[in-house]
Amino acid sequence: MSDPRSKDVSATLAYEPSAQLGVGDLAISELEKRYVNEVLDSNRLSYGPFMRRFEQEFAALHGCRFGVMSNSGTSSLQVALQALKERHGWADGDEVIVPAVTFVATANIVLHNRMTPVFVDVLADTYNIDPAGIEAKIGPRTRAIVPVHLFGLPADMDPILELARAHDLKVIEDSCETMFASYRGRPVGSFGDVACFSTYVAHFLVTGVGGLGTTNDGELAVAMRSLINHGRDAIYLSIDDDETDDPERLFMIADKRFSFVSLGHSFRVTELEAALGYAQLENREEIIRRRRDNARYLIERLSHLEEAIQLPVVPEDREHAFMLFPVVVRQGSRDELIAFLERNLIETRYMMPLLSQPIYRELFGDLEPEYPVAAHIDRNGFYIGCHQGFGERELDYIAGKFGEFYRAG
Ligand SMILES: Cc1ncc(COP(=O)(O)O)c(C=O)c1O
C-alpha cells in the first residue's frame, strides 16, 4: 500500500462506490464450492467428516484439543454455560460477570440459563472489560466471568485469570468477534475453561449460521455436544457411533440411542456449513492480514482527525484481528456523522449498546449511571467495516468522507 499520509484528498473523492460499503464481506471461493459439492455428492448432511476436521483444526489453531460446532456463537455460549452449571451444581440466580459493552447475546445466555448477569464497565481505550472493575463485583454467588474479545481485540486476560483463580471462578471467553489473534503470545480461545466463536455473516469465517466452542476439557466438550443435540446420551452423538462389530456394544448403543440425559436443545448444524468453514480456514492468514493492513491504513489516514474521533488502539502485548473498526466521537455530533456516512454509502452500526437495550431497561431499569464508560460509548460510539473486501480505493473514500464531514462542520 502507498503512504497514506501523502494522499491527495481530491483524488480520494473521485471514487464513488456503486453499492454500500458494508461492515462484512462474502466472496464464495472455488474451494468452498468444491467442498459443498463434495458434501452434496456424499449424500450426508449430519455431523460427519467435514465438521470433524473443521472442529479439530479450528480448535488446534486456538490452542485447544477439542472443538464443538453448533448453529451459532450464541448457542455455543449457551451450552458452554449450561454444561458448567450442570457439572458444578450452580443454582438458578447464581451470578456471571459480563462486560457492560458487548453484543446482547453475551448477557442473554446468562439469563437463558436462569442465572444473573452482573455487569462490569469497560476500558475507555480498548472497549474490553476493565479487569480492575471485576473484583468489586465478585460475591458469594459469583460463578463465572465471560470476558469478551470485542471487535477483534483480545481482552486483558492475565488479571482476569488471576481473579478467577483466586475466587474459584470459571472463565468462558466470548470470542465471537475474534479469531486467530493472540494475547501475550497465546491465542484467544486458549485462556478460559472454554471459548466460543461465531461464523455468522460478517465475521472472519462465514458459514451463514455457525458457532464453535473450544476447550481442553474433554468432558466439557462431550457435554456441550450432547446439549447441542437435545441432551442425548453421549454414547450416540453421530450416526457413525454405532459402527461396531461388538454385538454387546451395539445393543448398548441401540438401547441408549434415544435416551436424553439433560435438558438439551436443537442447536445442530450441517456438513454444508462445516464445509464452508473448513475451506475458509485455508484463507485465514490472507483474511487476517488484509484486515490488519486495512485497519492500519485507515488509522493513518484518519490520524489527523484524532482530536475529533477516537481511533482503535492496539496494546503492545496483543494482536488485533479487526473484525470491525470502532470509532468514538469526541467532537461534533455522532448522529450527524453517522447520517452523513450512511448518506454516502458507508454502513455504520452503534457500538454494541447493551444496558440501554429496551429489554435490558425493562429487566434491570436504568443501569447506565453506574457504568459511565459504557454510557459514553453508547452515546458516542459506532463502528464501520475494514474487511478484506476493501482495498485502498474504498479506504481512501471512507477516510475522505470523515474529512469532508469535519471540514464542513
Ligand atoms: C460478542 C458477541 N457474542 C456473541 C455473538 C453471537 O454470535 P451468533 O450471531 O453466531 O449467535 C456475537 C455475534 O456477532 C458477538 O458479537
The ligand as a Tripos MOL2 file, in Angstrom:
@<TRIPOS>MOLECULE
LIG
   16    16     1     0     0
SMALL
NO_CHARGES

@<TRIPOS>ATOM
      1 C1        -19.5780  -10.5960   21.2630 C.3       1 LIG1
      2 C2        -20.5700  -11.4960   20.5940 C.ar      1 LIG1
      3 N1        -21.0550  -12.5430   21.2790 N.ar      1 LIG1
      4 C3        -21.9240  -13.4150   20.7230 C.ar      1 LIG1
      5 C4        -22.3560  -13.2740   19.4200 C.ar      1 LIG1
      6 C5        -23.3540  -14.2350   18.8660 C.3       1 LIG1
      7 O1        -22.9280  -14.9150   17.7330 O.3       1 LIG1
      8 P1        -24.0440  -15.5230   16.7490 P.3       1 LIG1
      9 O2        -24.6100  -14.3870   15.9740 O.co2     1 LIG1
     10 O3        -23.3000  -16.5110   15.9070 O.co2     1 LIG1
     11 O4        -25.0660  -16.1670   17.5880 O.co2     1 LIG1
     12 C6        -21.8810  -12.1990   18.6590 C.ar      1 LIG1
     13 C7        -22.3170  -12.0400   17.2810 C.2       1 LIG1
     14 O5        -21.7660  -11.3470   16.4810 O.2       1 LIG1
     15 C8        -20.9770  -11.2800   19.2540 C.ar      1 LIG1
     16 O6        -20.5220  -10.2270   18.5870 O.3       1 LIG1
@<TRIPOS>BOND
     1     1     2 1
     2     2     3 ar
     3     2    15 ar
     4     3     4 ar
     5     4     5 ar
     6     5     6 1
     7     5    12 ar
     8     6     7 1
     9     7     8 1
    10     8     9 2
    11     8    10 1
    12     8    11 1
    13    12    13 1
    14    12    15 ar
    15    13    14 2
    16    15    16 1
@<TRIPOS>SUBSTRUCTURE
     1 LIG1         1 GROUP 0 **** ****
